[in-house]
Amino acid sequence: MQGFTLVELLVVIAILGILLGTAAPWAATVADSMRLSSQANLYLASLHLARSEAIKRNSRVTLCNSADGATCAASGGWQQGWIIFHDANNNAAKDDAEVVVHQVPALPTSFRLVGNQNVAKYVSFGATGGTHLVSGAFQAGTLTLCRQSASGGEARDIVINSAGRARVQKVAVASCV
């Protein structure tokens, strides 16, 4: 007779249980990392679109955080969503006559996307593709995307240089509140 005994079958099932028990937390970590990368790449794609629109239109195009998808928000972070618009009067605020090029809805509730002082509310691209503040000074900064948690963890920094080029890098944060 060939086959497995009940003891052999129980040993194999126990070993599989141990292996799956150690692999599950790792799989959750990988899934969280992929979600962070996906959301960071969504913002990066919006930056690329705004930059290319500014070059194509030979005019200023601005990206600002927006809760309603039609106007720039007065407060809050980028996680509430954002719009890209042709900023004809160079004031980094969406006026009635200005055209919205693209709108992105709010990120999932567990994510936070905040920028340092220069990129906290808007990122504006000039006709040459470089970033500029309303004052005319070059605009460079870092936005941090993380999962809301008091304990921190893995995050993504979206770094924008003065030439208007952006990149994403993996970082760790102490907290994300």
MDAnalysis code that builds the backbone (N, CA, C; Angstrom):
import MDAnalysis as mda
import numpy as np

u = mda.Universe.empty(531, n_residues=177, atom_resindex=np.repeat(np.arange(177), 3), trajectory=True)
u.add_TopologyAttr("name", ["N", "CA", "C"] * 177)
u.add_TopologyAttr("resid", np.arange(1, 178))
u.add_TopologyAttr("resname", ["MET", "GLN", "GLY", "PHE", "THR", "LEU", "VAL", "GLU", "LEU", "LEU", "VAL", "VAL", "ILE", "ALA", "ILE", "LEU", "GLY", "ILE", "LEU", "LEU", "GLY", "THR", "ALA", "ALA", "PRO", "TRP", "ALA", "ALA", "THR", "VAL", "ALA", "ASP", "SER", "MET", "ARG", "LEU", "SER", "SER", "GLN", "ALA", "ASN", "LEU", "TYR", "LEU", "ALA", "SER", "LEU", "HIS", "LEU", "ALA", "ARG", "SER", "GLU", "ALA", "ILE", "LYS", "ARG", "ASN", "SER", "ARG", "VAL", "THR", "LEU", "CYS", "ASN", "SER", "ALA", "ASP", "GLY", "ALA", "THR", "CYS", "ALA", "ALA", "SER", "GLY", "GLY", "TRP", "GLN", "GLN", "GLY", "TRP", "ILE", "ILE", "PHE", "HIS", "ASP", "ALA", "ASN", "ASN", "ASN", "ALA", "ALA", "LYS", "ASP", "ASP", "ALA", "GLU", "VAL", "VAL", "VAL", "HIS", "GLN", "VAL", "PRO", "ALA", "LEU", "PRO", "THR", "SER", "PHE", "ARG", "LEU", "VAL", "GLY", "ASN", "GLN", "ASN", "VAL", "ALA", "LYS", "TYR", "VAL", "SER", "PHE", "GLY", "ALA", "THR", "GLY", "GLY", "THR", "HIS", "LEU", "VAL", "SER", "GLY", "ALA", "PHE", "GLN", "ALA", "GLY", "THR", "LEU", "THR", "LEU", "CYS", "ARG", "GLN", "SER", "ALA", "SER", "GLY", "GLY", "GLU", "ALA", "ARG", "ASP", "ILE", "VAL", "ILE", "ASN", "SER", "ALA", "GLY", "ARG", "ALA", "ARG", "VAL", "GLN", "LYS", "VAL", "ALA", "VAL", "ALA", "SER", "CYS", "VAL"])
u.atoms.positions = np.array([
    [0.813, -1.175, 0.000],
    [0.000, 0.000, 0.000],
    [0.865, 1.250, 0.000],
    [0.409, 2.234, -0.750],
    [1.113, 3.501, -0.762],
    [0.179, 4.591, -0.270],
    [0.746, 5.661, 0.276],
    [-0.049, 6.770, 0.771],
    [0.629, 7.417, 1.949],
    [-0.090, 8.292, 2.585],
    [0.441, 9.015, 3.740],
    [-0.297, 8.556, 4.983],
    [0.428, 8.557, 6.047],
    [-0.230, 8.273, 7.323],
    [-0.805, 9.578, 7.853],
    [-1.685, 9.474, 8.799],
    [-2.303, 10.655, 9.400],
    [-1.258, 11.526, 10.085],
    [-0.261, 10.930, 10.713],
    [0.800, 11.679, 11.392],
    [1.613, 12.474, 10.374],
    [1.956, 11.859, 9.255],
    [2.716, 12.568, 8.211],
    [1.920, 13.746, 7.656],
    [0.642, 13.546, 7.440],
    [-0.208, 14.608, 6.933],
    [-0.298, 15.763, 7.925],
    [-0.430, 15.469, 9.206],
    [-0.491, 16.515, 10.230],
    [0.816, 17.282, 10.331],
    [1.941, 16.616, 10.173],
    [3.246, 17.285, 10.208],
    [3.370, 18.259, 9.034],
    [2.973, 17.819, 7.851],
    [3.041, 18.687, 6.663],
    [2.126, 19.900, 6.841],
    [0.927, 19.681, 7.355],
    [-0.005, 20.793, 7.577],
    [0.552, 21.752, 8.620],
    [1.188, 21.262, 9.654],
    [1.781, 22.117, 10.684],
    [2.916, 22.960, 10.103],
    [3.751, 22.341, 9.283],
    [4.854, 23.078, 8.654],
    [4.306, 24.159, 7.727],
    [3.287, 23.833, 6.929],
    [2.677, 24.834, 6.049],
    [2.065, 25.971, 6.858],
    [1.445, 25.667, 7.972],
    [0.868, 26.697, 8.830],
    [1.922, 27.644, 9.363],
    [3.060, 27.092, 9.778],
    [4.160, 27.920, 10.280],
    [4.708, 28.808, 9.169],
    [4.902, 28.235, 7.997],
    [5.415, 29.020, 6.865],
    [4.448, 30.140, 6.471],
    [3.157, 29.837, 6.405],
    [2.175, 30.865, 6.056],
    [2.075, 31.927, 7.146],
    [2.224, 31.522, 8.397],
    [2.175, 32.481, 9.499],
    [3.320, 33.477, 9.464],
    [4.479, 33.037, 8.999],
    [5.612, 33.965, 8.893],
    [5.563, 34.779, 7.609],
    [4.911, 34.277, 6.565],
    [4.855, 34.984, 5.285],
    [3.757, 36.050, 5.260],
    [2.699, 35.892, 6.032],
    [1.568, 36.834, 5.993],
    [1.977, 38.264, 6.360],
    [2.719, 38.490, 7.444],
    [3.127, 39.877, 7.739],
    [4.011, 40.474, 6.641],
    [4.873, 39.670, 6.065],
    [5.723, 40.133, 4.986],
    [4.875, 40.532, 3.781],
    [3.857, 39.753, 3.458],
    [2.986, 40.061, 2.323],
    [2.223, 41.362, 2.576],
    [1.804, 41.588, 3.815],
    [1.103, 42.837, 4.147],
    [2.037, 44.030, 3.995],
    [3.288, 43.880, 4.391],
    [4.275, 44.953, 4.257],
    [4.520, 45.276, 2.787],
    [4.631, 44.257, 1.967],
    [4.840, 44.460, 0.530],
    [3.627, 45.160, -0.082],
    [2.434, 44.757, 0.313],
    [1.217, 45.384, -0.218],
    [1.156, 46.858, 0.188],
    [1.490, 47.185, 1.439],
    [1.510, 48.588, 1.878],
    [2.529, 49.401, 1.096],
    [3.686, 48.813, 0.862],
    [4.724, 49.500, 0.104],
    [4.262, 49.777, -1.323],
    [3.566, 48.825, -1.910],
    [3.067, 49.011, -3.273],
    [1.977, 50.085, -3.320],
    [1.125, 50.157, -2.299],
    [0.101, 51.203, -2.250],
    [0.743, 52.587, -2.145],
    [1.779, 52.703, -1.309],
    [2.497, 53.976, -1.194],
    [3.107, 54.372, -2.533],
    [3.761, 53.431, -3.187],
    [4.378, 53.715, -4.486],
    [3.334, 54.132, -5.508],
    [2.197, 53.472, -5.500],
    [1.133, 53.787, -6.448],
    [0.618, 55.210, -6.253],
    [0.375, 55.612, -5.014],
    [-0.119, 56.958, -4.741],
    [0.941, 58.016, -5.043],
    [2.202, 57.720, -4.729],
    [3.290, 58.656, -5.048],
    [3.424, 58.826, -6.560],
    [3.286, 57.733, -7.292],
    [3.387, 57.810, -8.750],
    [2.207, 58.564, -9.359],
    [1.047, 58.525, -8.701],
    [-0.103, 59.308, -9.156],
    [0.220, 60.799, -9.084],
    [0.805, 61.231, -7.972],
    [1.174, 62.639, -7.837],
    [2.297, 63.001, -8.818],
    [3.275, 62.116, -8.967],
    [4.376, 62.342, -9.895],
    [3.858, 62.498, -11.328],
    [2.902, 61.676, -11.715],
    [2.320, 61.781, -13.054],
    [1.614, 63.125, -13.234],
    [0.973, 63.619, -12.178],
    [0.318, 64.927, -12.248],
    [1.343, 66.047, -12.426],
    [2.472, 65.931, -11.734],
    [3.545, 66.914, -11.909],
    [4.056, 66.899, -13.347],
    [4.252, 65.717, -13.896],
    [4.730, 65.609, -15.278],
    [3.718, 66.204, -16.254],
    [2.426, 65.955, -15.997],
    [1.394, 66.521, -16.864],
    [1.399, 68.052, -16.784],
    [1.467, 68.591, -15.581],
    [1.474, 70.049, -15.420],
    [2.682, 70.665, -16.109],
    [3.834, 70.043, -15.955],
    [5.055, 70.570, -16.584],
    [4.938, 70.543, -18.110],
    [4.459, 69.425, -18.652],
    [4.346, 69.326, -20.112],
    [3.283, 70.287, -20.654],
    [2.207, 70.509, -19.904],
    [1.186, 71.472, -20.328],
    [1.749, 72.893, -20.342],
    [2.573, 73.223, -19.350],
    [3.177, 74.564, -19.308],
    [4.081, 74.779, -20.518],
    [4.861, 73.763, -20.856],
    [5.746, 73.877, -22.021],
    [4.918, 73.962, -23.295],
    [3.904, 73.106, -23.417],
    [3.062, 73.087, -24.616],
    [2.310, 74.403, -24.802],
    [1.770, 74.951, -23.723],
    [0.988, 76.183, -23.796],
    [1.869, 77.435, -23.811],
    [3.174, 77.254, -23.512],
    [4.098, 78.372, -23.406],
    [3.571, 79.399, -22.404],
    [3.063, 78.872, -21.294],
    [2.425, 79.701, -20.277],
    [2.433, 78.951, -18.946],
    [2.161, 79.656, -17.888],
    [2.188, 79.074, -16.544],
    [1.031, 78.091, -16.331],
    [1.353, 76.935, -15.751],
    [0.359, 75.938, -15.348],
    [0.637, 75.589, -13.897],
    [-0.424, 75.558, -13.101],
    [-0.279, 75.357, -11.662],
    [-1.048, 74.134, -11.202],
    [-0.478, 73.481, -10.224],
    [-1.085, 72.341, -9.542],
    [-1.350, 72.806, -8.116],
    [-2.593, 72.722, -7.643],
    [-2.888, 73.128, -6.260],
    [-3.791, 72.092, -5.595],
    [-3.724, 72.030, -4.264],
    [-4.598, 71.091, -3.559],
    [-6.024, 71.621, -3.616],
    [-6.970, 70.700, -3.789],
    [-8.359, 71.078, -3.996],
    [-9.290, 70.005, -3.447],
    [-10.199, 70.422, -2.594],
    [-11.165, 69.483, -2.024],
    [-12.364, 69.283, -2.947],
    [-12.693, 70.291, -3.754],
    [-13.898, 70.207, -4.587],
    [-13.612, 69.952, -6.071],
    [-12.360, 69.944, -6.458],
    [-12.010, 69.693, -7.849],
    [-12.230, 70.877, -8.772],
    [-12.566, 72.036, -8.212],
    [-12.817, 73.221, -9.040],
    [-12.036, 74.435, -8.587],
    [-11.698, 74.513, -7.303],
    [-10.969, 75.661, -6.769],
    [-9.828, 75.166, -5.888],
    [-8.846, 76.034, -5.664],
    [-7.744, 75.689, -4.770],
    [-8.224, 75.788, -3.326],
    [-7.830, 74.827, -2.501],
    [-8.250, 74.799, -1.099],
    [-7.461, 75.822, -0.288],
    [-8.119, 76.429, 0.670],
    [-7.466, 77.407, 1.538],
    [-6.667, 76.731, 2.647],
    [-7.033, 75.510, 2.990],
    [-6.329, 74.797, 4.058],
    [-6.334, 73.299, 3.755],
    [-5.572, 72.564, 4.532],
    [-5.504, 71.119, 4.356],
    [-4.342, 70.699, 3.486],
    [-4.098, 69.411, 3.466],
    [-2.977, 68.862, 2.701],
    [-3.385, 68.400, 1.317],
    [-2.426, 67.872, 0.620],
    [-2.633, 67.407, -0.747],
    [-3.500, 66.155, -0.804],
    [-3.642, 65.434, 0.331],
    [-4.425, 64.205, 0.329],
    [-5.898, 64.456, -0.006],
    [-6.366, 65.706, 0.079],
    [-7.759, 66.011, -0.251],
    [-8.013, 66.050, -1.759],
    [-6.959, 65.894, -2.551],
    [-7.062, 65.923, -4.000],
    [-6.379, 67.165, -4.549],
    [-6.312, 67.271, -5.874],
    [-5.661, 68.432, -6.481],
    [-6.182, 68.653, -7.888],
    [-5.937, 69.865, -8.369],
    [-6.287, 70.214, -9.742],
    [-5.058, 70.785, -10.436],
    [-5.054, 70.640, -11.744],
    [-4.028, 71.253, -12.600],
    [-4.785, 72.234, -13.484],
    [-4.333, 73.489, -13.510],
    [-5.047, 74.488, -14.304],
    [-4.070, 75.441, -14.988],
    [-4.544, 76.025, -16.089],
    [-3.777, 77.031, -16.823],
    [-3.888, 78.333, -16.042],
    [-2.782, 78.778, -15.487],
    [-2.750, 79.948, -14.606],
    [-2.382, 81.188, -15.419],
    [-3.339, 81.695, -16.151],
    [-3.085, 82.797, -17.089],
    [-2.593, 84.072, -16.417],
    [-3.042, 84.346, -15.189],
    [-2.636, 85.591, -14.529],
    [-1.496, 85.394, -13.521],
    [-0.910, 84.234, -13.495],
    [0.293, 83.946, -12.690],
    [0.127, 84.197, -11.190],
    [-1.054, 83.914, -10.639],
    [-1.246, 84.156, -9.203],
    [-1.356, 82.868, -8.381],
    [-1.227, 81.713, -9.014],
    [-1.277, 80.398, -8.359],
    [-2.598, 80.144, -7.653],
    [-3.652, 80.818, -8.084],
    [-4.998, 80.595, -7.560],
    [-5.941, 80.410, -8.743],
    [-6.816, 79.433, -8.663],
    [-7.744, 79.155, -9.756],
    [-8.830, 80.219, -9.795],
    [-8.832, 80.999, -10.880],
    [-9.850, 82.024, -11.087],
    [-10.933, 81.474, -12.015],
    [-12.070, 82.122, -12.064],
    [-13.214, 81.622, -12.834],
    [-12.901, 81.399, -14.309],
    [-12.142, 82.272, -14.922],
    [-11.866, 82.189, -16.355],
    [-10.779, 81.170, -16.698],
    [-10.077, 80.652, -15.712],
    [-8.961, 79.738, -15.977],
    [-9.455, 78.289, -16.117],
    [-8.864, 77.585, -17.058],
    [-9.306, 76.247, -17.431],
    [-8.617, 75.178, -16.584],
    [-9.421, 74.253, -16.034],
    [-8.869, 73.095, -15.319],
    [-8.452, 72.062, -16.360],
    [-7.184, 71.700, -16.345],
    [-6.640, 70.720, -17.287],
    [-6.909, 69.303, -16.795],
    [-6.761, 69.098, -15.486],
    [-6.933, 67.754, -14.918],
    [-7.303, 67.887, -13.449],
    [-8.086, 66.942, -12.962],
    [-8.515, 66.925, -11.566],
    [-8.301, 65.531, -10.999],
    [-7.741, 65.446, -9.778],
    [-7.518, 64.169, -9.102],
    [-8.294, 64.187, -7.788],
    [-9.131, 63.163, -7.551],
    [-9.909, 63.135, -6.306],
    [-9.028, 62.833, -5.096],
    [-9.632, 62.878, -3.931],
    [-8.917, 62.650, -2.670],
    [-8.263, 61.272, -2.634],
    [-7.134, 61.213, -1.947],
    [-6.456, 59.939, -1.724],
    [-7.260, 59.126, -0.711],
    [-7.037, 57.818, -0.626],
    [-7.707, 57.034, 0.414],
    [-7.456, 57.647, 1.793],
    [-8.401, 57.507, 2.697],
    [-8.372, 58.208, 3.980],
    [-7.153, 57.914, 4.837],
    [-6.493, 56.808, 4.646],
    [-5.345, 56.479, 5.493],
    [-4.049, 57.164, 5.051],
    [-4.059, 57.871, 3.928],
    [-2.848, 58.509, 3.412],
    [-2.798, 59.996, 3.754],
    [-1.580, 60.484, 3.977],
    [-1.325, 61.925, 4.142],
    [-0.253, 62.326, 3.142],
    [-0.444, 63.450, 2.488],
    [0.527, 63.995, 1.542],
    [0.709, 65.467, 1.879],
    [1.848, 65.791, 2.471],
    [2.117, 67.168, 2.886],
    [3.444, 67.630, 2.300],
    [3.484, 68.912, 1.967],
    [4.696, 69.484, 1.398],
    [5.338, 70.457, 2.357],
    [6.638, 70.693, 2.149],
    [7.297, 71.717, 2.961],
    [6.815, 73.093, 2.504],
    [7.326, 74.146, 3.094],
    [6.794, 75.494, 2.902],
    [6.622, 75.890, 1.437],
    [7.589, 75.613, 0.595],
    [7.517, 76.055, -0.805],
    [6.473, 75.316, -1.636],
    [6.131, 74.108, -1.255],
    [5.182, 73.316, -2.045],
    [3.984, 72.852, -1.214],
    [3.692, 73.552, -0.134],
    [2.588, 73.160, 0.750],
    [1.225, 73.353, 0.093],
    [1.070, 74.369, -0.734],
    [-0.239, 74.688, -1.323],
    [-0.287, 74.562, -2.845],
    [0.826, 74.840, -3.511],
    [0.815, 74.778, -4.971],
    [2.211, 74.491, -5.511],
    [2.230, 73.985, -6.748],
    [3.463, 73.847, -7.531],
    [3.137, 74.467, -8.878],
    [3.970, 75.394, -9.308],
    [3.682, 76.146, -10.519],
    [4.829, 76.032, -11.511],
    [4.478, 75.684, -12.731],
    [5.477, 75.518, -13.793],
    [5.371, 76.655, -14.788],
    [6.529, 77.212, -15.167],
    [6.579, 78.259, -16.180],
    [6.694, 77.675, -17.572],
    [6.746, 78.531, -18.557],
    [6.778, 78.119, -19.968],
    [7.999, 77.278, -20.321],
    [9.087, 77.421, -19.572],
    [10.295, 76.638, -19.855],
    [10.310, 75.303, -19.109],
    [9.293, 75.060, -18.274],
    [9.222, 73.816, -17.516],
    [9.803, 73.908, -16.124],
    [10.360, 75.060, -15.772],
    [10.900, 75.253, -14.428],
    [9.796, 75.635, -13.453],
    [10.030, 75.405, -12.178],
    [9.045, 75.761, -11.162],
    [9.331, 77.157, -10.614],
    [8.255, 77.913, -10.374],
    [8.391, 79.291, -9.901],
    [7.314, 79.609, -8.875],
    [7.701, 80.334, -7.835],
    [6.745, 80.866, -6.879],
    [6.033, 82.064, -7.500],
    [4.970, 82.520, -6.871],
    [4.257, 83.698, -7.365],
    [5.183, 84.904, -7.421],
    [6.125, 84.972, -6.479],
    [7.073, 86.095, -6.440],
    [8.065, 86.070, -7.600],
    [8.142, 84.965, -8.316],
    [9.095, 84.821, -9.414],
    [10.327, 84.027, -9.038],
    [10.532, 83.807, -7.744],
    [11.674, 83.012, -7.282],
    [11.483, 81.549, -7.684],
    [12.594, 80.816, -7.804],
    [12.456, 79.407, -8.160],
    [11.783, 78.660, -7.015],
    [11.072, 77.607, -7.382],
    [10.319, 76.824, -6.409],
    [10.855, 75.399, -6.398],
    [11.327, 74.980, -5.263],
    [11.783, 73.607, -5.082],
    [11.283, 73.148, -3.724],
    [11.056, 71.872, -3.572],
    [10.577, 71.396, -2.287],
    [10.371, 69.899, -2.271],
    [9.894, 69.427, -1.128],
    [9.667, 68.006, -0.918],
    [8.284, 67.794, -0.338],
    [7.564, 66.848, -0.916],
    [6.288, 66.420, -0.384],
    [6.476, 65.011, 0.175],
    [5.875, 64.740, 1.318],
    [6.003, 63.426, 1.943],
    [4.650, 62.737, 1.952],
    [4.620, 61.521, 1.412],
    [3.424, 60.692, 1.393],
    [3.632, 59.556, 2.380],
    [2.694, 59.408, 3.321],
    [2.815, 58.345, 4.316],
    [1.434, 57.854, 4.725],
    [1.412, 56.712, 5.409],
    [0.178, 56.170, 5.972],
    [0.001, 56.779, 7.350],
    [-1.192, 57.277, 7.663],
    [-1.431, 57.897, 8.958],
    [-1.160, 56.906, 10.083],
    [-0.227, 57.300, 10.957],
    [0.152, 56.452, 12.074],
    [1.009, 57.256, 13.031],
    [0.773, 57.075, 14.318],
    [1.598, 57.761, 15.311],
    [2.978, 57.130, 15.394],
    [3.091, 55.870, 14.968],
    [4.376, 55.180, 15.061],
    [5.248, 55.361, 13.821],
    [4.716, 55.930, 12.767],
    [5.513, 56.169, 11.566],
    [5.709, 54.912, 10.748],
    [6.779, 54.890, 9.981],
    [7.070, 53.744, 9.122],
    [7.575, 54.191, 7.772],
    [7.330, 53.365, 6.789],
    [7.790, 53.627, 5.431],
    [6.981, 54.768, 4.812],
    [7.638, 55.580, 3.993],
    [6.982, 56.707, 3.321],
    [7.681, 56.949, 1.982],
    [7.145, 57.882, 1.232],
    [7.748, 58.292, -0.035],
    [7.907, 59.807, -0.026],
    [9.082, 60.266, -0.417],
    [9.328, 61.687, -0.628],
    [9.270, 61.964, -2.121],
    [8.527, 62.993, -2.489],
    [8.473, 63.457, -3.869],
    [9.258, 64.760, -3.875],
    [10.425, 64.719, -4.488],
    [11.358, 65.845, -4.459],
    [11.282, 66.568, -5.796],
    [11.041, 67.887, -5.733],
    [10.940, 68.714, -6.937],
    [12.104, 69.696, -6.925],
    [12.907, 69.680, -7.983],
    [14.016, 70.633, -8.041],
    [13.594, 71.899, -8.782],
    [14.456, 72.896, -8.792],
    [14.105, 74.194, -9.378],
    [13.933, 74.134, -10.896],
    [14.452, 73.113, -11.516],
    [14.275, 72.960, -12.959],
    [12.921, 72.332, -13.291],
    [12.159, 71.957, -12.259],
    [10.840, 71.380, -12.474],
    [10.834, 69.874, -12.563],
    [11.966, 69.263, -12.348],
    [12.033, 67.808, -12.417],
    [11.721, 67.208, -11.050],
    [10.945, 66.157, -11.066],
    [10.534, 65.522, -9.811],
    [10.987, 64.067, -9.790],
    [11.230, 63.583, -8.579],
    [11.591, 62.183, -8.396],
    [10.985, 61.696, -7.095],
    [10.837, 60.381, -6.988],
    [10.289, 59.757, -5.786],
    [11.383, 58.940, -5.139],
    [11.485, 59.045, -3.815],
    [12.451, 58.215, -3.101],
    [11.797, 57.623, -1.865],
    [12.208, 56.412, -1.528],
    [11.680, 55.716, -0.361],
    [12.389, 56.237, 0.873],
    [11.613, 56.563, 1.932],
    [12.158, 57.070, 3.179],
    [11.399, 56.432, 4.341],
    [11.900, 56.658, 5.535],
    [11.196, 56.248, 6.761],
    [10.897, 57.503, 7.569],
    [9.706, 57.543, 8.157],
    [9.313, 58.680, 8.980],
    [9.046, 58.211, 10.408],
    [9.295, 59.106, 11.363],
    [9.085, 58.766, 12.773],
    [7.598, 58.695, 13.110],
    [6.815, 59.582, 12.501],
    [5.370, 59.561, 12.687],
    [4.697, 60.212, 11.473],
    [3.420, 59.926, 11.327],
    [2.670, 60.494, 10.207],
    [1.283, 60.836, 10.734],
    [1.176, 62.028, 11.302],
    [-0.119, 62.459, 11.862],
    [-0.623, 63.717, 11.213],
])
